[in-house]
Amino acid sequence: MIILKLSKTNYSKVLRFAVNSLKKGKTVVYPTDTSYGLAALVSNKKAIDRMYKIKERGFNKPVHIFVSSVVIAKKYVQWNIVAEKLAKKFLPGPLSIALPLKSKNKTLKKLTGSTGYLGIRIAKNNFALDLAKQAGPITATSANFASEKGGFDPYSSKDVLLQFKDRKLKPDIIIDAGKLKKIKPSTFIKVSKKGAGKQEEIDIEILRQGPISEKQIFSALK
């Protein structure tokens, strides 16, 4: 693994290296607004497959994506009024919104875990935002392996190295931004539609509690 220390003085240089590495099909560990994430370029099928293998994650399990803006998100999922209200209130921030996949891209379908719903994230972290803006949408999954196999959320490069030291497959690059503040994984909600026309209803399901509470979610929708 290549480890690059991130600082104010080398920010642009490290960002450029990370972007170019992603475009070459590499996997990159990077800081987010929660823990360290493992990025693979969403448009690169081989990189996505490698990301799943590194995490020892079943292909039937979904993986969210980071985008740089709502405008980009709308290209991939069926946006609606609920998503719009939540985005205005909480994004960028630690909220993942699963919406029906609009794109017919096979790699994106894989990231839904066969659910048909793709999780969208916009991070409140400059490096993560710039990475998604310059490279394109990237995977938004923790830089660890499956929790049932001993994985845990990494808040430092040491956490990442510790988890992967005895593993055959490892991330290619680590962007070391120092120790991150320990924040829970993002609140994860699913927004779906039921019925049609005047009978149409929008259903909101909290799939994972996180930094943004259920009360805050529903208050934002009033």
N, C-alpha and C positions, 0 to 999 in steps of 0.2 A: 504494500500500500504506500502511495505517495502522500505525505502529510505536509500541507501548506498552512503556515500560520497567517491568519488574516489580521490586518491592521489598517489604520486610516491611511498610512503612507503607501501601502501596496494593494489597496482595495481594487482598483481598476485592473491591475495586472493579474491578480488572483482570480477575479471575476472572469476576465477574458480567457484565462487558462481553463477554468471550469466549464465555460460555455463551449469552447473548442473541444474539450474532452467529451462532453455529452454528445456533441455532434459526430464524434468519432465512434460512438457506441459504448463509451465508458460509463461506469456507475460512480456517482459522486456523493459523498456524505457532506451535508451542508447544514448550517444553523437555520432554525425557523423560530416562530414565536412560541413554540412549546419545546419539544426536544430536538435533537439532531435528526434530520431526515435522510433518506436514501433516495437519490434522484437517478432516474433513467429517463431518457427522452421518450415521451409518449408516442412520437412518430416512428420510433425505431423498435420493431418487433423483437429483434435479437437481444437488444438491451433490456427490454421488458422481461423477456424469458429469463435472462441472466439475473435480473433483480429478484424475481420469484425464487430462483434457485439459491441465491445468496441468503435470502431470508428463510429458506426451507419452508416456504409458504405454499399451500396447496393452490392450484390454479382455479379452484372453485371459490376461493376467498377474494372478495373485492379489494381494490386498492384505489384510494382517492388520487386526484391530481391537483397540482398547484397551477393556477393561471394568474396572469398579471392584472386582469381587470374583468369586470362584469361583461364588457363587450366581447371579450374572448370566450368567456364561459357560455354565452348565448350561441356560439358556433357549435358547441358540443352537446348541450342539453336543452330540453324543453323548459325554458324559463317561464315563470308565471308571477302573478302579483304577490304571492307569499314570499317567494325568493327575492323579489325586488325590495320588499319592505325590510326583510331580514338583512339583506346586503347593505342597504342604506344605514341601518342601525349598527351592524356588527362587523362589517367587512371594510378594510382588512382586519382580521382578527381570528381568534381560535374557534371558528365555527365551520363545520363541514356540512354541506347541503347536498343530499342525494336526490337527483332529479332524473326523469326519464331520458335515456340516451337518445340524441337526435342523429348523431353521426352514424354512418353504416360501416365505419372503419373496424376491421376485425380485431385489431389490437385493443381498441377502446372497448369493444364488446368483452374481450378477455378481462379487462380491468373492472368490469361490472360484476365479475364472478357469476355470470349467467343470470343475474337478477334483472338486467335491463335498466338498472339505475346506476348513474355515475356520480361519485362523490366529488364535489367541487370545493376547493380551498383557495383563499386569497390571504397570504400570510402578512402579519404585521411585523415584518422583518425586512429590512432593506436588501440584504443579500439574497434572500429567497425570492423577493419580488423582482429584483434585477435579473436573477438567473432565469426565472420563468419568462421575463420580458424579452431577454436577448436570445435565449436558446429555444424558447417555445415551451408549451406546457410540459411539466415534469411530474414524476410520481411524488406523492405526498404521503410517504409511509415511513415509520420510524426506522432508524438505522440499527436494526437488531434482527434477531431471528425469532421464530415462533415462541410465544411465552410458555407454551406447554413443553418446550424443549430447553427452558431456562433463560429465555431472552427477557430483557428488561429495557425500559425507556432510557436512552442515553442522553445525558446532559453535559457531557464533555467528551473530548477525543479519547481520553483514557477509558471511558465507559465503552466506547466503540471497539477500541483495541482489545480490551479485556474479553469482550464477547466473541470476537472473531479470531483470537490468537491461535486456537487449535482447530480452526475450520479450514477445510480444503479451499472453499470458495470464499473470497473476501471482496469488499468494495475496492475499487481501483484507487480512489482518491479521497482523502479527508480534508475538508476545509475547516481548520481549527480556529474557531472564533472565541476560544476560551470556555470557561464554565458558564453554562446558561442557567438562568433562574428556573427553579423546578416548578413548572406549571403542568397541570394535568393535560393529557391528550385532549384535542379539540372536542367540543360538544358536537355530536353527530346526529343530524335529523334527516328524516326521509319525508319528502313532500310528494304526495301522489294525488291523482284525480280519480273520482268515482262518478259514474253516470255520465250523462251528456246533456247539452242544452240547459234548460231551466232546472233539470234534475242534477246537474253537475255539482259535485262537492269536492272540496280540497281537504285531504286528510294529512295531518301532521303527526309524525311518530318520532318520539325521542329514542334513538337507538343506543346512544351512549351519553351519560351525564359527563359534563366537563366544566371548564371555566365559566361558561355562560349557562346560567340556570334555566330550568324549565319555566320558571316564573318570568324571567327576563324575556324569553322567547315569546311567550304568549302576550306579554304586556306590549311588546313591539308591534304586535299584529292588531291591536285594538284600534 
